[in-house]
Amino acid sequence: QHDTFHGVLIPRSLRECECLKTSPNGVASRVDAAAGIIRGVKIISSQSSNRRHYTESCLMSARALYEGASVRINHQSDEGSSDRDAGDVLGELRNVRSTQGGLLGDLHLLTSHPMTPRVIEAAKRMPRAYGLSHNVSDWDGHYEGGTYVVTAIREVESVDLVADPATT
């Protein structure tokens, strides 16, 4: 499914998946199970496997939009609705920072949420089991040779925890 935005045909949802793991070493040391924090999770990469490129200026400008962003379980099932189940809230992102190639942040989980132990275990033992996928409702960009170049992100609805993330 596609939408037209400023006259450009784009995929209906601008969502990227990133693994909770950011490097092969030291994953367990970034997981504080007691506090419910996973440090250094990848939020968004500058390149995606679905042929999107986020410019450096786009990511730098959007960084503040991800700070404190709600992290929810799975994508919204009805894209036409703005309602989300309150039980889907798993936590939020803090300490969002720019790195070469994307944005990283610390995932602060609600320790009382039933999914938290599973997410913590996966981050320690199987970091590719879950990933983060942003749900952006307002952006700008253009096509360059088959790649959609995102030049601005103006509104982040949520960042969703998903299984089987599409990119690493």
LUMTOR-300533 format. One line per field, with one value per residue (C-alpha): residue in three letters; residue number from 1; chain; x, y, z. Coordinates in Angstrom, 1 decimal. Example, Ala and Ser with C-alpha at 12.3 -4.5 7.8 and 13.67 -1.06 7.14 Angstrom:
rest = Ala,Ser $
nr = 1,2 $
kette = A,A $
xx = 12.3,13.7 $
yy = -4.5,-1.1 $
zz = 7.8,7.1 $
//
This chain:
rest = Gln,His,Asp,Thr,Phe,His,Gly,Val,Leu,Ile,Pro,Arg,Ser,Leu,Arg,Glu,Cys,Glu,Cys,Leu,Lys,Thr,Ser,Pro,Asn,Gly,Val,Ala,Ser,Arg,Val,Asp,Ala,Ala,Ala,Gly,Ile,Ile,Arg,Gly,Val,Lys,Ile,Ile,Ser,Ser,Gln,Ser,Ser,Asn,Arg,Arg,His,Tyr,Thr,Glu,Ser,Cys,Leu,Met,Ser,Ala,Arg,Ala,Leu,Tyr,Glu,Gly,Ala,Ser,Val,Arg,Ile,Asn,His,Gln,Ser,Asp,Glu,Gly,Ser,Ser,Asp,Arg,Asp,Ala,Gly,Asp,Val,Leu,Gly,Glu,Leu,Arg,Asn,Val,Arg,Ser,Thr,Gln,Gly,Gly,Leu,Leu,Gly,Asp,Leu,His,Leu,Leu,Thr,Ser,His,Pro,Met,Thr,Pro,Arg,Val,Ile,Glu,Ala,Ala,Lys,Arg,Met,Pro,Arg,Ala,Tyr,Gly,Leu,Ser,His,Asn,Val,Ser,Asp,Trp,Asp,Gly,His,Tyr,Glu,Gly,Gly,Thr,Tyr,Val,Val,Thr,Ala,Ile,Arg,Glu,Val,Glu,Ser,Val,Asp,Leu,Val,Ala,Asp,Pro,Ala,Thr,Thr $
nr = 1,2,3,4,5,6,7,8,9,10,11,12,13,14,15,16,17,18,19,20,21,22,23,24,25,26,27,28,29,30,31,32,33,34,35,36,37,38,39,40,41,42,43,44,45,46,47,48,49,50,51,52,53,54,55,56,57,58,59,60,61,62,63,64,65,66,67,68,69,70,71,72,73,74,75,76,77,78,79,80,81,82,83,84,85,86,87,88,89,90,91,92,93,94,95,96,97,98,99,100,101,102,103,104,105,106,107,108,109,110,111,112,113,114,115,116,117,118,119,120,121,122,123,124,125,126,127,128,129,130,131,132,133,134,135,136,137,138,139,140,141,142,143,144,145,146,147,148,149,150,151,152,153,154,155,156,157,158,159,160,161,162,163,164,165,166,167,168 $
kette = A,A,A,A,A,A,A,A,A,A,A,A,A,A,A,A,A,A,A,A,A,A,A,A,A,A,A,A,A,A,A,A,A,A,A,A,A,A,A,A,A,A,A,A,A,A,A,A,A,A,A,A,A,A,A,A,A,A,A,A,A,A,A,A,A,A,A,A,A,A,A,A,A,A,A,A,A,A,A,A,A,A,A,A,A,A,A,A,A,A,A,A,A,A,A,A,A,A,A,A,A,A,A,A,A,A,A,A,A,A,A,A,A,A,A,A,A,A,A,A,A,A,A,A,A,A,A,A,A,A,A,A,A,A,A,A,A,A,A,A,A,A,A,A,A,A,A,A,A,A,A,A,A,A,A,A,A,A,A,A,A,A,A,A,A,A,A,A $
xx = 0.0,1.2,0.3,1.2,3.0,3.8,3.1,5.6,4.4,5.7,5.0,2.0,4.0,7.4,8.7,12.2,13.1,16.3,17.7,18.1,21.7,24.1,27.4,28.4,30.3,29.2,25.4,24.8,26.8,24.3,21.4,20.3,17.6,16.8,16.3,14.6,17.1,18.7,21.4,22.5,19.5,19.4,16.4,17.0,19.8,20.7,20.2,17.5,17.0,13.7,15.6,15.3,18.1,17.8,20.1,22.4,20.6,17.2,18.5,20.1,16.9,14.7,16.8,14.7,11.5,12.7,13.7,10.9,9.1,6.7,7.8,4.9,4.4,3.9,2.6,-0.9,-3.2,-5.6,-3.5,-6.5,-7.1,-5.3,-6.3,-3.7,-4.3,-2.8,-1.5,0.7,3.0,6.2,8.4,10.2,13.4,15.9,19.4,18.9,22.1,23.4,26.1,27.7,24.9,21.9,20.3,20.9,19.1,18.4,15.2,13.6,11.1,8.2,9.5,5.9,5.0,4.5,6.7,9.7,11.3,11.1,12.6,15.4,16.2,16.2,18.5,21.0,20.7,19.1,19.4,18.0,14.7,13.2,13.8,12.5,10.4,9.5,6.0,6.3,3.3,4.8,8.0,9.4,11.6,12.1,13.2,16.7,17.3,14.9,15.9,13.5,15.7,14.0,15.1,12.8,10.9,8.4,6.3,7.0,3.9,5.7,8.6,7.3,8.9,8.5,9.6,11.8,13.0,13.7,17.0,20.0 $
yy = 0.0,3.5,7.1,10.2,12.8,16.2,14.5,11.6,8.0,6.4,3.3,3.8,3.5,4.9,2.3,0.8,-2.1,-2.3,-5.0,-4.4,-5.3,-2.6,-4.5,-8.1,-7.6,-6.4,-6.8,-8.3,-5.5,-3.0,-4.8,-3.8,-6.3,-5.0,-1.5,-2.6,-0.7,-1.8,0.7,1.6,0.2,1.1,3.3,4.1,3.6,6.1,3.2,0.7,-2.5,-1.2,1.4,4.4,6.7,9.2,12.2,13.1,16.5,14.6,12.4,15.2,17.3,14.3,13.2,15.3,13.6,10.2,11.4,10.2,8.5,5.8,2.2,0.0,-3.7,-4.5,-2.2,-0.8,-3.4,-0.8,1.9,4.0,4.4,6.6,4.6,2.4,0.0,1.4,-2.1,-1.9,0.7,-1.1,1.8,4.8,5.9,8.1,9.4,9.4,10.2,10.5,8.1,7.5,5.7,6.4,7.1,5.1,5.3,3.6,1.6,2.1,-0.7,-0.8,-3.5,-4.5,-5.1,-8.9,-8.6,-7.1,-10.3,-11.8,-8.6,-8.5,-12.2,-11.7,-8.7,-10.9,-14.2,-13.5,-9.8,-10.2,-11.7,-8.3,-5.0,-1.4,0.0,3.7,4.8,8.2,10.2,13.3,13.4,14.8,13.4,12.5,9.6,9.4,6.5,4.0,5.1,7.3,9.9,11.1,14.7,15.5,13.7,16.0,13.6,10.3,8.5,5.7,3.3,-0.2,-3.4,-6.0,-9.6,-10.5,-7.0,-6.4,-4.7,-5.0 $
zz = 0.0,-0.8,-0.1,-1.9,0.1,-1.5,-4.8,-4.2,-4.1,-0.8,1.2,3.5,6.7,7.3,9.7,10.2,12.3,14.3,16.4,20.2,19.6,18.4,18.4,18.8,22.0,25.4,25.0,28.5,30.1,28.6,30.2,33.7,34.5,37.9,36.7,33.4,31.2,27.9,27.0,23.5,21.5,17.8,17.1,13.5,11.0,8.2,5.7,5.6,3.7,2.3,0.3,2.6,3.4,6.3,5.9,8.7,9.1,9.3,12.1,14.0,13.9,14.8,17.8,20.2,18.9,20.0,23.5,25.8,23.0,24.1,23.3,22.6,21.8,18.1,15.5,15.7,14.0,12.5,10.7,10.2,13.9,16.3,19.3,21.0,23.9,27.1,27.9,24.8,26.6,27.5,28.3,26.8,25.2,27.0,26.4,22.6,20.8,17.3,16.1,12.8,10.9,13.1,16.5,19.7,23.0,26.3,26.5,29.9,30.4,32.9,35.2,36.0,32.4,31.6,28.6,30.4,31.6,28.1,26.5,29.1,28.5,24.7,25.0,26.9,25.0,21.7,20.8,17.3,18.6,19.0,17.3,17.4,14.6,14.5,13.7,12.0,10.9,9.4,7.3,4.1,1.4,-2.2,-4.5,-5.8,-8.1,-6.4,-2.8,-0.8,0.8,4.1,4.7,7.7,10.4,12.1,14.3,15.9,17.1,18.9,18.7,18.6,19.8,17.1,16.4,13.5,12.7,9.0,9.3,11.5 $
//
